[in-house]
Amino acid sequence: MEDEIKSGYPRNILNEIKWKNLDFDECIVEYIHRGMPEDKKVISGVDIKDIGRSFITLYSDTMIPYHRILRIKYKGNILYLKKRA
């Protein structure tokens, strides 16, 4: 399957989606955002401007460190789920 994602870490997963020219609009990222209901926020791949070394940057210039990412979904499939301590 050409759109199978093999990476296990948020940065690698997002890069793999990008490098394979998959539809980034189908990517959903849930992350810790203090002050929001349940301290969580959900964004779409269209909101992501850059996949950096330590964080993703949104078009709003918000920087999200990878350790705050809780879940990544692609076309409804969970590709990443942060383990709870």
C-alpha positions in Angstrom: 0.0 0.0 0.0 1.6 3.2 -1.1 0.2 5.4 1.6 1.2 3.1 4.5 3.0 5.1 7.2 5.9 3.3 8.9 7.4 5.9 11.2 6.6 5.9 14.9 7.4 9.5 16.0 5.3 12.6 15.3 7.9 14.4 13.3 8.7 11.4 11.2 5.0 10.6 10.6 4.3 14.1 9.4 7.4 14.1 7.2 6.4 10.8 5.7 2.9 12.1 4.8 4.6 15.1 3.2 7.3 13.2 1.4 4.9 10.6 0.0 2.8 13.5 -1.4 -0.2 12.2 0.5 -3.1 14.6 1.0 -1.9 16.6 4.0 -5.5 18.0 4.4 -6.5 14.6 5.6 -4.1 14.8 8.5 -5.4 15.7 12.0 -3.2 16.5 14.9 -4.4 16.7 18.5 -2.1 18.4 21.0 -1.9 19.8 24.5 -3.0 23.4 24.6 -3.3 24.8 28.1 -6.4 26.9 28.7 -8.5 25.1 26.0 -11.3 22.8 27.0 -9.7 19.6 28.4 -6.3 21.3 27.6 -6.4 20.0 24.1 -6.7 21.5 20.6 -7.1 19.8 17.2 -5.7 21.2 13.9 -5.7 20.0 10.4 -2.7 19.4 8.1 -3.6 22.6 6.2 -2.7 24.6 9.3 0.9 23.3 9.3 3.3 25.7 7.7 6.6 23.9 8.6 7.8 20.6 10.1 10.8 21.7 12.0 13.5 19.8 14.0 11.9 20.4 17.4 8.4 21.6 16.6 5.8 22.2 14.0 5.0 25.8 13.0 1.4 26.8 12.1 0.5 29.5 9.6 -0.6 31.5 12.6 3.2 31.3 13.6 2.3 29.2 16.6 5.0 26.7 17.4 4.0 23.3 18.8 6.8 21.1 20.3 6.5 17.5 19.3 6.3 16.3 23.0 2.9 18.1 23.2 1.4 16.1 20.4 -1.1 13.5 21.7 -2.5 12.0 18.5 -2.0 12.0 14.8 -4.7 10.7 12.5 -4.7 10.3 8.7 -7.9 9.6 6.9 -9.5 8.5 10.2 -6.7 6.1 11.1 -4.6 6.7 14.2 -0.9 6.8 13.2 0.4 8.1 16.5 -1.0 7.9 20.1 1.1 9.3 22.9 1.7 6.9 25.7 0.5 8.1 29.0 2.9 7.9 32.0 
